[in-house]
């Protein structure tokens, strides 16, 4: 039972939406945002808005009285003091960096116990958001971003203090930490919270000119921060001494993610850089830098930095001539606007874990918020393709989409049922690319089993709270489970439907629903519809997530009545955990053969070939 106690939750959201918090926690967060805004206004800043949040704090944007656009970083006040102090360390490191692609420190100040870091604001969007809007970036743009990142890395390697070499490691290079200005295609490298002075130089030699430095205990134990586990390399992940090589890995992961339209580095074996239509001069060193051979990684990093001046002058054809591949799964894009904050809950993640592996000992040294993210996403003990697949499904939730996926692996290939409803037409090309990555990564996984994922609008989640575990969860008067009605009534045909119960009980679901409620869900299952419902019971907070579309209009009154009776049985829910059900039509099941690796596809040496 130890394993079940450790899991706690079977469906794990990628990021906790404010709409999934309890009323009390959501109000505390809103009050704190308001307090930060008021503090900044008292200091004379204007046009304050929150622009981001991370493991350690929140970032706001605003303008100074002189009209300068600035960013203000606040540390989370509920973190231990030594973690909050990292904001001052970030200011210290950023103050040493003077480069046109790095927004400069303005000041660091404290108001009472609250520390605030003020810096210049880089113009544009971070590359994670830009990538979500555009899909895989065109080869020309990937090369241009690569050249600018190389310029920053070379400057960090060559940094000196008092005439002595003192290389700086950023430690967390990833798309969301690179701001891109579409007007002039320039970048700004931000978020220096993981930055340190390197202990080793790029040759692997200790940094330090006197014997006392080299004998110091600081040189025997890493000073590195963990960085984002989706993008850092093996040396940084496994606690190696800090080195400029860390940032080479972050840069390679970032360029790979941007070129492939992914949100991590883990797909490198299945969808290599060589398959992404990049120039061979860039694709080959990227694949080597992301490879498993440490010596080859270093050689490829040296090659890229040494030859970036030649690579940046590669001639490209217009970006507009590239025709995106067709979507491998049906995508329904809706013209009407809906205010959606998508959350992805995925099931049976334990199925994807490699049996008999336990890498927990490798990460014992880590005392970092990213460590929690690593375990939260069940990444330990997984193969690379499985990690990439989980991350690719999570990326779908970055779009305004509702629906679900059911992926079944069989010896002969992969069967995928889906209901994907996108509510932003302009994002269709990018979303379809993200869907194709899910499919291609699934094809590289060889095992028998099933994986399900529900995508719902967090704004539709119902919240029921109680004062103690001894009391029942009591729904408020008039509470109902929302549903939509399809544009056209579809009477259930002979095609087999995806039943809630056909797969049997899921071993990872930890909440047993009352039998009368299961009976109602079975009756609901007999009505032609698509969607999902997830019950998430915490000690004093019950969340009911759902997304329903009724397909058989003739049974709407029965459908609505069953949903109402399910709510009426909520006080009978007993226990802590999660139980979820999903229904997808099998009518349009797609089959894909196993493919271990996408074929090579380089950008042609003669760009005119693109137009032919």
WOURJO-V231543 format. One line per field, one symbol per residue. ss: DSSP state (@ for helix, = for strand, . for the rest). psi: psi as a letter, one per 20 degrees, with the letter a starting at -180 (. if undefined). burial: 1 if it has 16 or more other ideal C-beta (glycine too) atoms within 10 Angstrom, else 0. A space follows every 10 residues. Layout:
# WOURJO-V231543
ss = ???
psi = ???
burial = ???
This chain:
# WOURJO-V231543
ss = .@@@@@@... .......@@@ ..@@@@@@@@ @@@@@@@@@@ @@...===== ===...==== ===.....== =====..... @@@@.@@@@@ @@@@...... ....====== =..======= ....==@@@@ @@@@....@@ @@@@@@@@@@ @@@@@@@..= =..==..==. ....@@@=== =....====. .....==..= .....=.... @@@@@.@@@. .......... ...@@@@... ..=@@@@@@@ @@@@@@@@@@ .....@@@.. ..@@@....@ @@@@@@@@@. ...@@@@@@@ @@@@@@@@@@ @.......@@ @......... .==....... .=====..@@ @@.......@ @@@.....@@ @@@@@@.... ...@@@@@@@ @@@@@@.... ========== ..======== ==..@@@@@@ @@@@@@@@@@ @@@.....== =======@@@ .====..... .......... ...==..... ......=... .......... ....@@@@@@ @@@@@...== =======... ========== ..@@@@@@@@ @@@@@@@@.@ @@....==== ===.=....= ==........ ......@@@@ @.
psi = ihghhhggpg poqgqoqhii qrgghggggg hhggggghgh hhijqrlpqp irqahiaqpq qaqrhijppr ppppqpijqq hhhhihhhhg ggghiipnqh jopqpgrprp ocipqppprq ppqbqqiggh hhhhapqqhg hggghgghgh gghghhhjpq pkjqpmqppg ilprhijopp ohgjkrrpoa nkijqrpqhq aiijqqppiq hhghiqhhii pqjqrhapii irrggghjkr qqqihghggg gggghgghhi krkriijhhg mrhijjkqqh hggghghhhj aiogghgggh gggghhjhhg hijppqrqhi ipoqqqpiqp popphqppnp nppppqrkhh hipppjqnjh hhjhipmqhh gghghhjkhp jqrghgghgg hhghhhiiqn qqbrqopppr hibpppqqoo oplohijggg ghghghgggh hhhiporpaq pqpporohii ppppqqhrii qqooqqpjpq oqrrpqhppo ppaiqpqoqh ihjappiipj ooqqghhhgh hghhhiporq aqpppoorgj oppoqqopop hnhikghggh gghhhghhih iipprqaqpq qqpqpihkpp ppqpphpqqq oqpqhoihhh i.
burial = 0000001011 1111001001 1000000000 0010011011 0000100100 0101111111 1100000001 1111110010 0011011011 1011001000 1110110100 0000111111 1101111111 1101111111 1111111111 1110111010 0000011111 1111111111 0000011111 1111110111 1100001100 0000000010 0101111111 1110111001 1111111111 1111111111 1111111111 1111111110 1111111111 0000001101 1001100100 1001001000 0000001110 1010000001 1111111110 1110000000 0010010101 1011001111 1111111111 1111111111 1111111110 0001111111 1111001101 1111111111 1111100001 1111111111 1111100000 0010100000 1010000001 0000001101 0000010111 1010001101 1001101111 1111111000 1111111111 1100100010 0110011011 0010001111 1111100010 0100000100 0110001000 00
